[in-house]
Every structure is written in C-alpha cells, then in structure tokens.
Amino acid sequence: MRLDCPLCGPRDLREFTPRGAAVHARRPEGETWSEAWHHHLHLRDNPAGRSEELWYHGSGCTAWLIVERDTATHEVFSVRLAAEGGA
C-alpha cells in the first residue's frame, strides 16, 4: 500500500505510523484508574469499511495526516494534512 502525502507525494506505507481513528472519544476525567479509563483505552470500535484514521509521516516530512480508507480492502480514498482540520 502507498499513501500520497500532500507534502512529499506518493510514499511507501513503511514511512508512516497509524495512530487510530481520526476522531476519538474524549478522555475520561481524573488520573485514577476506572472503568471509564478501561473502556477508553481497551474497548474501542474497530469498524470494517470506510473510515478516517490519523497517520504520522515519521520517515518523511513528519506531518500528521488524515487518511480516509477502507479498512477491509485497504483502498485509500483521500489523504490530507491534519492541520487543515477535520481531526
């Protein structure tokens, strides 16, 4: 799979690190371990199909990107800079 970085152009997947869904639930209040923290950290959705994910281009321009792709087929629909909004 290749991602088309808006700053660097088409790059091999190995240059990027996925960081999960582009839109996360808010962090629970407090610093003490709780059931809310357990759910936040360990019980996230893992949808099959089209989704937006946050990726880091660590071996390139070091930009944070929002990648819209199908998690079942790995088809990439769009790649944009996270700094441009939407995350």
PDB file of N, CA, C and O in Angstrom:
ATOM      1  N   MET A   1       0.848  -1.171   0.000  1.00  0.00           N
ATOM      2  CA  MET A   1       0.000   0.000   0.000  1.00  0.00           C
ATOM      3  C   MET A   1       0.896   1.237   0.000  1.00  0.00           C
ATOM      4  O   MET A   1       1.943   1.259   0.647  1.00  0.00           O
ATOM      5  N   ARG A   2       0.475   2.251  -0.724  1.00  0.00           N
ATOM      6  CA  ARG A   2       1.190   3.521  -0.770  1.00  0.00           C
ATOM      7  C   ARG A   2       0.232   4.629  -0.347  1.00  0.00           C
ATOM      8  O   ARG A   2      -0.969   4.565  -0.609  1.00  0.00           O
ATOM      9  N   LEU A   3       0.778   5.634   0.305  1.00  0.00           N
ATOM     10  CA  LEU A   3      -0.009   6.808   0.663  1.00  0.00           C
ATOM     11  C   LEU A   3       0.549   8.006  -0.079  1.00  0.00           C
ATOM     12  O   LEU A   3       1.763   8.152  -0.215  1.00  0.00           O
ATOM     13  N   ASP A   4      -0.332   8.857  -0.554  1.00  0.00           N
ATOM     14  CA  ASP A   4       0.057  10.050  -1.303  1.00  0.00           C
ATOM     15  C   ASP A   4       0.126  11.225  -0.335  1.00  0.00           C
ATOM     16  O   ASP A   4      -0.860  11.938  -0.149  1.00  0.00           O
ATOM     17  N   CYS A   5       1.289  11.430   0.282  1.00  0.00           N
ATOM     18  CA  CYS A   5       1.481  12.518   1.236  1.00  0.00           C
ATOM     19  C   CYS A   5       1.292  13.855   0.519  1.00  0.00           C
ATOM     20  O   CYS A   5       1.880  14.063  -0.542  1.00  0.00           O
ATOM     21  N   PRO A   6       0.483  14.770   1.075  1.00  0.00           N
ATOM     22  CA  PRO A   6       0.281  16.071   0.434  1.00  0.00           C
ATOM     23  C   PRO A   6       1.564  16.887   0.300  1.00  0.00           C
ATOM     24  O   PRO A   6       1.645  17.765  -0.559  1.00  0.00           O
ATOM     25  N   LEU A   7       2.566  16.614   1.136  1.00  0.00           N
ATOM     26  CA  LEU A   7       3.821  17.371   1.090  1.00  0.00           C
ATOM     27  C   LEU A   7       4.935  16.656   0.334  1.00  0.00           C
ATOM     28  O   LEU A   7       5.773  17.306  -0.290  1.00  0.00           O
ATOM     29  N   CYS A   8       4.953  15.325   0.382  1.00  0.00           N
ATOM     30  CA  CYS A   8       6.065  14.551  -0.190  1.00  0.00           C
ATOM     31  C   CYS A   8       5.695  13.766  -1.446  1.00  0.00           C
ATOM     32  O   CYS A   8       6.581  13.306  -2.166  1.00  0.00           O
ATOM     33  N   GLY A   9       4.408  13.607  -1.718  1.00  0.00           N
ATOM     34  CA  GLY A   9       3.982  12.798  -2.851  1.00  0.00           C
ATOM     35  C   GLY A   9       3.814  11.342  -2.451  1.00  0.00           C
ATOM     36  O   GLY A   9       3.826  11.022  -1.263  1.00  0.00           O
ATOM     37  N   PRO A  10       3.656  10.449  -3.435  1.00  0.00           N
ATOM     38  CA  PRO A  10       3.434   9.023  -3.144  1.00  0.00           C
ATOM     39  C   PRO A  10       4.619   8.411  -2.386  1.00  0.00           C
ATOM     40  O   PRO A  10       5.774   8.568  -2.779  1.00  0.00           O
ATOM     41  N   ARG A  11       4.304   7.711  -1.293  1.00  0.00           N
ATOM     42  CA  ARG A  11       5.333   7.097  -0.455  1.00  0.00           C
ATOM     43  C   ARG A  11       4.905   5.703  -0.029  1.00  0.00           C
ATOM     44  O   ARG A  11       3.713   5.401   0.038  1.00  0.00           O
ATOM     45  N   ASP A  12       5.879   4.861   0.257  1.00  0.00           N
ATOM     46  CA  ASP A  12       5.628   3.510   0.743  1.00  0.00           C
ATOM     47  C   ASP A  12       5.035   3.564   2.148  1.00  0.00           C
ATOM     48  O   ASP A  12       5.371   4.444   2.940  1.00  0.00           O
ATOM     49  N   LEU A  13       4.168   2.634   2.441  1.00  0.00           N
ATOM     50  CA  LEU A  13       3.491   2.564   3.727  1.00  0.00           C
ATOM     51  C   LEU A  13       4.459   2.517   4.910  1.00  0.00           C
ATOM     52  O   LEU A  13       4.133   3.008   5.991  1.00  0.00           O
ATOM     53  N   ARG A  14       5.628   1.943   4.723  1.00  0.00           N
ATOM     54  CA  ARG A  14       6.598   1.802   5.818  1.00  0.00           C
ATOM     55  C   ARG A  14       7.101   3.133   6.365  1.00  0.00           C
ATOM     56  O   ARG A  14       7.707   3.162   7.436  1.00  0.00           O
ATOM     57  N   GLU A  15       6.864   4.239   5.653  1.00  0.00           N
ATOM     58  CA  GLU A  15       7.275   5.556   6.148  1.00  0.00           C
ATOM     59  C   GLU A  15       6.293   6.122   7.163  1.00  0.00           C
ATOM     60  O   GLU A  15       6.591   7.122   7.816  1.00  0.00           O
ATOM     61  N   PHE A  16       5.130   5.503   7.306  1.00  0.00           N
ATOM     62  CA  PHE A  16       4.040   6.050   8.116  1.00  0.00           C
ATOM     63  C   PHE A  16       3.738   5.164   9.319  1.00  0.00           C
ATOM     64  O   PHE A  16       4.001   3.961   9.306  1.00  0.00           O
ATOM     65  N   THR A  17       3.182   5.782  10.357  1.00  0.00           N
ATOM     66  CA  THR A  17       2.728   5.063  11.542  1.00  0.00           C
ATOM     67  C   THR A  17       1.257   5.397  11.771  1.00  0.00           C
ATOM     68  O   THR A  17       0.914   6.565  11.952  1.00  0.00           O
ATOM     69  N   PRO A  18       0.380   4.385  11.766  1.00  0.00           N
ATOM     70  CA  PRO A  18      -1.029   4.663  12.041  1.00  0.00           C
ATOM     71  C   PRO A  18      -1.238   4.926  13.532  1.00  0.00           C
ATOM     72  O   PRO A  18      -0.587   4.311  14.378  1.00  0.00           O
ATOM     73  N   ARG A  19      -2.141   5.837  13.840  1.00  0.00           N
ATOM     74  CA  ARG A  19      -2.407   6.190  15.233  1.00  0.00           C
ATOM     75  C   ARG A  19      -3.871   6.002  15.622  1.00  0.00           C
ATOM     76  O   ARG A  19      -4.282   6.452  16.691  1.00  0.00           O
ATOM     77  N   GLY A  20      -4.663   5.346  14.775  1.00  0.00           N
ATOM     78  CA  GLY A  20      -6.050   5.067  15.129  1.00  0.00           C
ATOM     79  C   GLY A  20      -7.029   6.012  14.468  1.00  0.00           C
ATOM     80  O   GLY A  20      -6.681   6.764  13.557  1.00  0.00           O
ATOM     81  N   ALA A  21      -8.254   5.959  14.943  1.00  0.00           N
ATOM     82  CA  ALA A  21      -9.334   6.757  14.372  1.00  0.00           C
ATOM     83  C   ALA A  21      -9.012   8.244  14.465  1.00  0.00           C
ATOM     84  O   ALA A  21      -8.413   8.704  15.437  1.00  0.00           O
ATOM     85  N   ALA A  22      -9.421   8.986  13.436  1.00  0.00           N
ATOM     86  CA  ALA A  22      -9.134  10.419  13.408  1.00  0.00           C
ATOM     87  C   ALA A  22      -9.948  11.177  14.447  1.00  0.00           C
ATOM     88  O   ALA A  22      -9.538  12.247  14.895  1.00  0.00           O
ATOM     89  N   VAL A  23     -11.089  10.637  14.832  1.00  0.00           N
ATOM     90  CA  VAL A  23     -11.932  11.284  15.829  1.00  0.00           C
ATOM     91  C   VAL A  23     -12.068  10.322  17.007  1.00  0.00           C
ATOM     92  O   VAL A  23     -12.658   9.250  16.876  1.00  0.00           O
ATOM     93  N   HIS A  24     -11.528  10.705  18.139  1.00  0.00           N
ATOM     94  CA  HIS A  24     -11.572   9.859  19.335  1.00  0.00           C
ATOM     95  C   HIS A  24     -12.584  10.412  20.327  1.00  0.00           C
ATOM     96  O   HIS A  24     -12.905  11.600  20.324  1.00  0.00           O
ATOM     97  N   ALA A  25     -13.065   9.537  21.153  1.00  0.00           N
ATOM     98  CA  ALA A  25     -13.907   9.963  22.265  1.00  0.00           C
ATOM     99  C   ALA A  25     -13.053  10.782  23.232  1.00  0.00           C
ATOM    100  O   ALA A  25     -11.835  10.611  23.295  1.00  0.00           O
ATOM    101  N   ARG A  26     -13.687  11.649  23.964  1.00  0.00           N
ATOM    102  CA  ARG A  26     -12.963  12.463  24.938  1.00  0.00           C
ATOM    103  C   ARG A  26     -12.390  11.584  26.040  1.00  0.00           C
ATOM    104  O   ARG A  26     -12.975  10.568  26.416  1.00  0.00           O
ATOM    105  N   ARG A  27     -11.236  11.993  26.545  1.00  0.00           N
ATOM    106  CA  ARG A  27     -10.588  11.261  27.636  1.00  0.00           C
ATOM    107  C   ARG A  27     -11.424  11.380  28.904  1.00  0.00           C
ATOM    108  O   ARG A  27     -12.009  12.431  29.166  1.00  0.00           O
ATOM    109  N   PRO A  28     -11.484  10.318  29.684  1.00  0.00           N
ATOM    110  CA  PRO A  28     -12.212  10.383  30.958  1.00  0.00           C
ATOM    111  C   PRO A  28     -11.548  11.371  31.915  1.00  0.00           C
ATOM    112  O   PRO A  28     -10.357  11.664  31.804  1.00  0.00           O
ATOM    113  N   GLU A  29     -12.335  11.872  32.844  1.00  0.00           N
ATOM    114  CA  GLU A  29     -11.818  12.791  33.857  1.00  0.00           C
ATOM    115  C   GLU A  29     -10.980  12.027  34.884  1.00  0.00           C
ATOM    116  O   GLU A  29     -11.200  10.838  35.114  1.00  0.00           O
ATOM    117  N   GLY A  30     -10.040  12.707  35.486  1.00  0.00           N
ATOM    118  CA  GLY A  30      -9.259  12.138  36.571  1.00  0.00           C
ATOM    119  C   GLY A  30      -8.085  11.305  36.102  1.00  0.00           C
ATOM    120  O   GLY A  30      -8.007  10.908  34.939  1.00  0.00           O
ATOM    121  N   GLU A  31      -7.179  11.047  37.020  1.00  0.00           N
ATOM    122  CA  GLU A  31      -5.977  10.280  36.722  1.00  0.00           C
ATOM    123  C   GLU A  31      -6.006   8.887  37.336  1.00  0.00           C
ATOM    124  O   GLU A  31      -5.111   8.083  37.077  1.00  0.00           O
ATOM    125  N   THR A  32      -7.012   8.588  38.141  1.00  0.00           N
ATOM    126  CA  THR A  32      -7.123   7.298  38.807  1.00  0.00           C
ATOM    127  C   THR A  32      -7.774   6.294  37.871  1.00  0.00           C
ATOM    128  O   THR A  32      -8.720   6.619  37.154  1.00  0.00           O
ATOM    129  N   TRP A  33      -7.253   5.056  37.885  1.00  0.00           N
ATOM    130  CA  TRP A  33      -7.807   4.007  37.031  1.00  0.00           C
ATOM    131  C   TRP A  33      -9.277   3.786  37.360  1.00  0.00           C
ATOM    132  O   TRP A  33      -9.665   3.717  38.527  1.00  0.00           O
ATOM    133  N   SER A  34     -10.086   3.677  36.311  1.00  0.00           N
ATOM    134  CA  SER A  34     -11.525   3.482  36.496  1.00  0.00           C
ATOM    135  C   SER A  34     -12.068   2.679  35.328  1.00  0.00           C
ATOM    136  O   SER A  34     -11.360   2.418  34.355  1.00  0.00           O
ATOM    137  N   GLU A  35     -13.323   2.294  35.434  1.00  0.00           N
ATOM    138  CA  GLU A  35     -13.999   1.581  34.347  1.00  0.00           C
ATOM    139  C   GLU A  35     -14.045   2.457  33.089  1.00  0.00           C
ATOM    140  O   GLU A  35     -13.940   1.952  31.971  1.00  0.00           O
ATOM    141  N   ALA A  36     -14.204   3.769  33.277  1.00  0.00           N
ATOM    142  CA  ALA A  36     -14.228   4.693  32.136  1.00  0.00           C
ATOM    143  C   ALA A  36     -12.891   4.680  31.394  1.00  0.00           C
ATOM    144  O   ALA A  36     -12.861   4.708  30.163  1.00  0.00           O
ATOM    145  N   TRP A  37     -11.770   4.636  32.156  1.00  0.00           N
ATOM    146  CA  TRP A  37     -10.453   4.564  31.529  1.00  0.00           C
ATOM    147  C   TRP A  37     -10.267   3.233  30.803  1.00  0.00           C
ATOM    148  O   TRP A  37      -9.704   3.199  29.709  1.00  0.00           O
ATOM    149  N   HIS A  38     -10.728   2.153  31.396  1.00  0.00           N
ATOM    150  CA  HIS A  38     -10.640   0.837  30.751  1.00  0.00           C
ATOM    151  C   HIS A  38     -11.351   0.869  29.399  1.00  0.00           C
ATOM    152  O   HIS A  38     -10.796   0.419  28.397  1.00  0.00           O
ATOM    153  N   HIS A  39     -12.559   1.392  29.366  1.00  0.00           N
ATOM    154  CA  HIS A  39     -13.307   1.466  28.107  1.00  0.00           C
ATOM    155  C   HIS A  39     -12.606   2.375  27.097  1.00  0.00           C
ATOM    156  O   HIS A  39     -12.546   2.055  25.909  1.00  0.00           O
ATOM    157  N   HIS A  40     -12.083   3.492  27.561  1.00  0.00           N
ATOM    158  CA  HIS A  40     -11.419   4.444  26.668  1.00  0.00           C
ATOM    159  C   HIS A  40     -10.169   3.840  26.017  1.00  0.00           C
ATOM    160  O   HIS A  40      -9.917   4.057  24.832  1.00  0.00           O
ATOM    161  N   LEU A  41      -9.402   3.094  26.786  1.00  0.00           N
ATOM    162  CA  LEU A  41      -8.135   2.563  26.286  1.00  0.00           C
ATOM    163  C   LEU A  41      -8.246   1.219  25.571  1.00  0.00           C
ATOM    164  O   LEU A  41      -7.492   0.957  24.634  1.00  0.00           O
ATOM    165  N   HIS A  42      -9.167   0.371  25.995  1.00  0.00           N
ATOM    166  CA  HIS A  42      -9.163  -1.013  25.524  1.00  0.00           C
ATOM    167  C   HIS A  42     -10.379  -1.446  24.721  1.00  0.00           C
ATOM    168  O   HIS A  42     -10.313  -2.457  24.021  1.00  0.00           O
ATOM    169  N   LEU A  43     -11.466  -0.731  24.796  1.00  0.00           N
ATOM    170  CA  LEU A  43     -12.704  -1.184  24.146  1.00  0.00           C
ATOM    171  C   LEU A  43     -13.150  -0.219  23.059  1.00  0.00           C
ATOM    172  O   LEU A  43     -14.276   0.279  23.076  1.00  0.00           O
ATOM    173  N   ARG A  44     -12.270   0.031  22.135  1.00  0.00           N
ATOM    174  CA  ARG A  44     -12.589   0.942  21.027  1.00  0.00           C
ATOM    175  C   ARG A  44     -13.224   0.178  19.875  1.00  0.00           C
ATOM    176  O   ARG A  44     -13.036  -1.029  19.723  1.00  0.00           O
ATOM    177  N   ASP A  45     -13.976   0.909  19.072  1.00  0.00           N
ATOM    178  CA  ASP A  45     -14.554   0.321  17.872  1.00  0.00           C
ATOM    179  C   ASP A  45     -13.449  -0.025  16.889  1.00  0.00           C
ATOM    180  O   ASP A  45     -12.429   0.660  16.826  1.00  0.00           O
ATOM    181  N   ASN A  46     -13.651  -1.079  16.130  1.00  0.00           N
ATOM    182  CA  ASN A  46     -12.727  -1.484  15.079  1.00  0.00           C
ATOM    183  C   ASN A  46     -13.578  -1.768  13.833  1.00  0.00           C
ATOM    184  O   ASN A  46     -13.779  -2.922  13.454  1.00  0.00           O
ATOM    185  N   PRO A  47     -14.070  -0.698  13.207  1.00  0.00           N
ATOM    186  CA  PRO A  47     -15.027  -0.892  12.116  1.00  0.00           C
ATOM    187  C   PRO A  47     -14.378  -1.461  10.853  1.00  0.00           C
ATOM    188  O   PRO A  47     -13.237  -1.140  10.520  1.00  0.00           O
ATOM    189  N   ALA A  48     -15.127  -2.303  10.171  1.00  0.00           N
ATOM    190  CA  ALA A  48     -14.710  -2.770   8.853  1.00  0.00           C
ATOM    191  C   ALA A  48     -15.405  -1.866   7.843  1.00  0.00           C
ATOM    192  O   ALA A  48     -16.618  -1.668   7.909  1.00  0.00           O
ATOM    193  N   GLY A  49     -14.646  -1.328   6.925  1.00  0.00           N
ATOM    194  CA  GLY A  49     -15.223  -0.444   5.916  1.00  0.00           C
ATOM    195  C   GLY A  49     -14.543   0.912   5.918  1.00  0.00           C
ATOM    196  O   GLY A  49     -13.427   1.066   6.414  1.00  0.00           O
ATOM    197  N   ARG A  50     -15.223   1.874   5.365  1.00  0.00           N
ATOM    198  CA  ARG A  50     -14.660   3.208   5.174  1.00  0.00           C
ATOM    199  C   ARG A  50     -14.538   3.944   6.506  1.00  0.00           C
ATOM    200  O   ARG A  50     -15.495   4.022   7.277  1.00  0.00           O
ATOM    201  N   SER A  51     -13.347   4.481   6.762  1.00  0.00           N
ATOM    202  CA  SER A  51     -13.122   5.239   7.993  1.00  0.00           C
ATOM    203  C   SER A  51     -12.002   6.249   7.783  1.00  0.00           C
ATOM    204  O   SER A  51     -11.254   6.173   6.809  1.00  0.00           O
ATOM    205  N   GLU A  52     -11.900   7.191   8.710  1.00  0.00           N
ATOM    206  CA  GLU A  52     -10.808   8.168   8.700  1.00  0.00           C
ATOM    207  C   GLU A  52      -9.868   7.840   9.840  1.00  0.00           C
ATOM    208  O   GLU A  52     -10.296   7.616  10.972  1.00  0.00           O
ATOM    209  N   GLU A  53      -8.562   7.812   9.526  1.00  0.00           N
ATOM    210  CA  GLU A  53      -7.551   7.462  10.509  1.00  0.00           C
ATOM    211  C   GLU A  53      -6.464   8.532  10.550  1.00  0.00           C
ATOM    212  O   GLU A  53      -6.204   9.215   9.559  1.00  0.00           O
ATOM    213  N   LEU A  54      -5.849   8.658  11.694  1.00  0.00           N
ATOM    214  CA  LEU A  54      -4.732   9.577  11.870  1.00  0.00           C
ATOM    215  C   LEU A  54      -3.440   8.806  11.651  1.00  0.00           C
ATOM    216  O   LEU A  54      -3.219   7.772  12.281  1.00  0.00           O
ATOM    217  N   TRP A  55      -2.579   9.305  10.756  1.00  0.00           N
ATOM    218  CA  TRP A  55      -1.292   8.671  10.447  1.00  0.00           C
ATOM    219  C   TRP A  55      -0.192   9.712  10.603  1.00  0.00           C
ATOM    220  O   TRP A  55      -0.403  10.900  10.356  1.00  0.00           O
ATOM    221  N   TYR A  56       0.989   9.248  11.019  1.00  0.00           N
ATOM    222  CA  TYR A  56       2.161  10.121  11.195  1.00  0.00           C
ATOM    223  C   TYR A  56       3.224   9.754  10.168  1.00  0.00           C
ATOM    224  O   TYR A  56       3.586   8.585  10.041  1.00  0.00           O
ATOM    225  N   HIS A  57       3.724  10.745   9.434  1.00  0.00           N
ATOM    226  CA  HIS A  57       4.750  10.515   8.410  1.00  0.00           C
ATOM    227  C   HIS A  57       6.130  10.709   9.046  1.00  0.00           C
ATOM    228  O   HIS A  57       6.833  11.674   8.747  1.00  0.00           O
ATOM    229  N   GLY A  58       6.500   9.787   9.916  1.00  0.00           N
ATOM    230  CA  GLY A  58       7.731   9.894  10.693  1.00  0.00           C
ATOM    231  C   GLY A  58       9.010   9.755   9.891  1.00  0.00           C
ATOM    232  O   GLY A  58      10.032  10.328  10.269  1.00  0.00           O
ATOM    233  N   SER A  59       8.985   9.009   8.792  1.00  0.00           N
ATOM    234  CA  SER A  59      10.189   8.826   7.970  1.00  0.00           C
ATOM    235  C   SER A  59      10.167   9.737   6.757  1.00  0.00           C
ATOM    236  O   SER A  59      10.810   9.468   5.742  1.00  0.00           O
ATOM    237  N   GLY A  60       9.418  10.814   6.881  1.00  0.00           N
ATOM    238  CA  GLY A  60       9.322  11.780   5.783  1.00  0.00           C
ATOM    239  C   GLY A  60       9.277  13.185   6.349  1.00  0.00           C
ATOM    240  O   GLY A  60      10.203  13.624   7.031  1.00  0.00           O
ATOM    241  N   CYS A  61       8.196  13.883   6.061  1.00  0.00           N
ATOM    242  CA  CYS A  61       8.063  15.287   6.433  1.00  0.00           C
ATOM    243  C   CYS A  61       7.617  15.498   7.875  1.00  0.00           C
ATOM    244  O   CYS A  61       7.544  16.644   8.317  1.00  0.00           O
ATOM    245  N   THR A  62       7.322  14.462   8.612  1.00  0.00           N
ATOM    246  CA  THR A  62       6.845  14.465   9.995  1.00  0.00           C
ATOM    247  C   THR A  62       5.468  15.114  10.157  1.00  0.00           C
ATOM    248  O   THR A  62       5.130  15.599  11.237  1.00  0.00           O
ATOM    249  N   ALA A  63       4.691  15.122   9.097  1.00  0.00           N
ATOM    250  CA  ALA A  63       3.340  15.682   9.165  1.00  0.00           C
ATOM    251  C   ALA A  63       2.358  14.648   9.714  1.00  0.00           C
ATOM    252  O   ALA A  63       2.546  13.442   9.554  1.00  0.00           O
ATOM    253  N   TRP A  64       1.315  15.145  10.359  1.00  0.00           N
ATOM    254  CA  TRP A  64       0.188  14.314  10.768  1.00  0.00           C
ATOM    255  C   TRP A  64      -0.837  14.376   9.650  1.00  0.00           C
ATOM    256  O   TRP A  64      -1.160  15.455   9.154  1.00  0.00           O
ATOM    257  N   LEU A  65      -1.344  13.226   9.257  1.00  0.00           N
ATOM    258  CA  LEU A  65      -2.258  13.135   8.121  1.00  0.00           C
ATOM    259  C   LEU A  65      -3.555  12.458   8.523  1.00  0.00           C
ATOM    260  O   LEU A  65      -3.577  11.626   9.430  1.00  0.00           O
ATOM    261  N   ILE A  66      -4.628  12.816   7.849  1.00  0.00           N
ATOM    262  CA  ILE A  66      -5.895  12.106   7.976  1.00  0.00           C
ATOM    263  C   ILE A  66      -6.055  11.305   6.702  1.00  0.00           C
ATOM    264  O   ILE A  66      -6.131  11.861   5.606  1.00  0.00           O
ATOM    265  N   VAL A  67      -6.105   9.993   6.858  1.00  0.00           N
ATOM    266  CA  VAL A  67      -6.224   9.076   5.721  1.00  0.00           C
ATOM    267  C   VAL A  67      -7.618   8.477   5.744  1.00  0.00           C
ATOM    268  O   VAL A  67      -8.017   7.841   6.719  1.00  0.00           O
ATOM    269  N   GLU A  68      -8.353   8.686   4.663  1.00  0.00           N
ATOM    270  CA  GLU A  68      -9.663   8.057   4.523  1.00  0.00           C
ATOM    271  C   GLU A  68      -9.464   6.806   3.690  1.00  0.00           C
ATOM    272  O   GLU A  68      -9.041   6.873   2.536  1.00  0.00           O
ATOM    273  N   ARG A  69      -9.776   5.653   4.291  1.00  0.00           N
ATOM    274  CA  ARG A  69      -9.555   4.389   3.597  1.00  0.00           C
ATOM    275  C   ARG A  69     -10.577   3.352   4.040  1.00  0.00           C
ATOM    276  O   ARG A  69     -11.274   3.516   5.042  1.00  0.00           O
ATOM    277  N   ASP A  70     -10.641   2.289   3.263  1.00  0.00           N
ATOM    278  CA  ASP A  70     -11.492   1.152   3.596  1.00  0.00           C
ATOM    279  C   ASP A  70     -10.634   0.167   4.374  1.00  0.00           C
ATOM    280  O   ASP A  70      -9.644  -0.339   3.844  1.00  0.00           O
ATOM    281  N   THR A  71     -10.993  -0.113   5.616  1.00  0.00           N
ATOM    282  CA  THR A  71     -10.175  -0.985   6.457  1.00  0.00           C
ATOM    283  C   THR A  71     -10.258  -2.445   6.042  1.00  0.00           C
ATOM    284  O   THR A  71      -9.428  -3.251   6.462  1.00  0.00           O
ATOM    285  N   ALA A  72     -11.244  -2.800   5.225  1.00  0.00           N
ATOM    286  CA  ALA A  72     -11.370  -4.189   4.759  1.00  0.00           C
ATOM    287  C   ALA A  72     -10.559  -4.431   3.486  1.00  0.00           C
ATOM    288  O   ALA A  72      -9.939  -5.483   3.333  1.00  0.00           O
ATOM    289  N   THR A  73     -10.567  -3.452   2.570  1.00  0.00           N
ATOM    290  CA  THR A  73      -9.882  -3.630   1.285  1.00  0.00           C
ATOM    291  C   THR A  73      -8.559  -2.863   1.202  1.00  0.00           C
ATOM    292  O   THR A  73      -7.760  -3.109   0.299  1.00  0.00           O
ATOM    293  N   HIS A  74      -8.323  -1.945   2.128  1.00  0.00           N
ATOM    294  CA  HIS A  74      -7.144  -1.072   2.168  1.00  0.00           C
ATOM    295  C   HIS A  74      -7.137  -0.041   1.031  1.00  0.00           C
ATOM    296  O   HIS A  74      -6.111   0.594   0.786  1.00  0.00           O
ATOM    297  N   GLU A  75      -8.254   0.130   0.344  1.00  0.00           N
ATOM    298  CA  GLU A  75      -8.337   1.172  -0.690  1.00  0.00           C
ATOM    299  C   GLU A  75      -8.277   2.540  -0.024  1.00  0.00           C
ATOM    300  O   GLU A  75      -9.016   2.802   0.925  1.00  0.00           O
ATOM    301  N   VAL A  76      -7.401   3.415  -0.514  1.00  0.00           N
ATOM    302  CA  VAL A  76      -7.250   4.763   0.025  1.00  0.00           C
ATOM    303  C   VAL A  76      -8.069   5.723  -0.832  1.00  0.00           C
ATOM    304  O   VAL A  76      -7.926   5.753  -2.055  1.00  0.00           O
ATOM    305  N   PHE A  77      -8.933   6.510  -0.178  1.00  0.00           N
ATOM    306  CA  PHE A  77      -9.786   7.459  -0.889  1.00  0.00           C
ATOM    307  C   PHE A  77      -9.211   8.872  -0.865  1.00  0.00           C
ATOM    308  O   PHE A  77      -9.327   9.607  -1.846  1.00  0.00           O
ATOM    309  N   SER A  78      -8.594   9.254   0.248  1.00  0.00           N
ATOM    310  CA  SER A  78      -8.004  10.591   0.330  1.00  0.00           C
ATOM    311  C   SER A  78      -6.971  10.645   1.448  1.00  0.00           C
ATOM    312  O   SER A  78      -7.016   9.871   2.404  1.00  0.00           O
ATOM    313  N   VAL A  79      -6.039  11.583   1.299  1.00  0.00           N
ATOM    314  CA  VAL A  79      -5.034  11.866   2.323  1.00  0.00           C
ATOM    315  C   VAL A  79      -4.932  13.377   2.414  1.00  0.00           C
ATOM    316  O   VAL A  79      -4.717  14.052   1.407  1.00  0.00           O
ATOM    317  N   ARG A  80      -5.085  13.910   3.624  1.00  0.00           N
ATOM    318  CA  ARG A  80      -4.977  15.363   3.806  1.00  0.00           C
ATOM    319  C   ARG A  80      -4.215  15.659   5.092  1.00  0.00           C
ATOM    320  O   ARG A  80      -4.103  14.804   5.971  1.00  0.00           O
ATOM    321  N   LEU A  81      -3.701  16.856   5.191  1.00  0.00           N
ATOM    322  CA  LEU A  81      -2.985  17.267   6.382  1.00  0.00           C
ATOM    323  C   LEU A  81      -3.965  17.438   7.548  1.00  0.00           C
ATOM    324  O   LEU A  81      -5.012  18.068   7.396  1.00  0.00           O
ATOM    325  N   ALA A  82      -3.625  16.882   8.697  1.00  0.00           N
ATOM    326  CA  ALA A  82      -4.485  17.024   9.868  1.00  0.00           C
ATOM    327  C   ALA A  82      -4.569  18.488  10.293  1.00  0.00           C
ATOM    328  O   ALA A  82      -5.581  18.910  10.853  1.00  0.00           O
ATOM    329  N   ALA A  83      -3.520  19.268  10.033  1.00  0.00           N
ATOM    330  CA  ALA A  83      -3.510  20.672  10.400  1.00  0.00           C
ATOM    331  C   ALA A  83      -4.556  21.490   9.649  1.00  0.00           C
ATOM    332  O   ALA A  83      -4.910  22.592  10.068  1.00  0.00           O
ATOM    333  N   GLU A  84      -5.046  20.947   8.540  1.00  0.00           N
ATOM    334  CA  GLU A  84      -6.073  21.642   7.767  1.00  0.00           C
ATOM    335  C   GLU A  84      -7.463  21.439   8.342  1.00  0.00           C
ATOM    336  O   GLU A  84      -8.438  21.982   7.823  1.00  0.00           O
ATOM    337  N   GLY A  85      -7.559  20.665   9.407  1.00  0.00           N
ATOM    338  CA  GLY A  85      -8.834  20.458  10.088  1.00  0.00           C
ATOM    339  C   GLY A  85      -9.449  19.119   9.788  1.00  0.00           C
ATOM    340  O   GLY A  85      -9.015  18.397   8.891  1.00  0.00           O
ATOM    341  N   GLY A  86     -10.450  18.806  10.543  1.00  0.00           N
ATOM    342  CA  GLY A  86     -11.166  17.577  10.345  1.00  0.00           C
ATOM    343  C   GLY A  86     -10.816  16.507  11.338  1.00  0.00           C
ATOM    344  O   GLY A  86     -11.449  15.451  11.337  1.00  0.00           O
ATOM    345  N   ALA A  87      -9.835  16.729  12.189  1.00  0.00           N
ATOM    346  CA  ALA A  87      -9.492  15.701  13.192  1.00  0.00           C
ATOM    347  C   ALA A  87      -9.909  16.164  14.562  1.00  0.00           C
ATOM    348  O   ALA A  87      -9.710  15.447  15.543  1.00  0.00           O
TER     349      ALA A  87
END
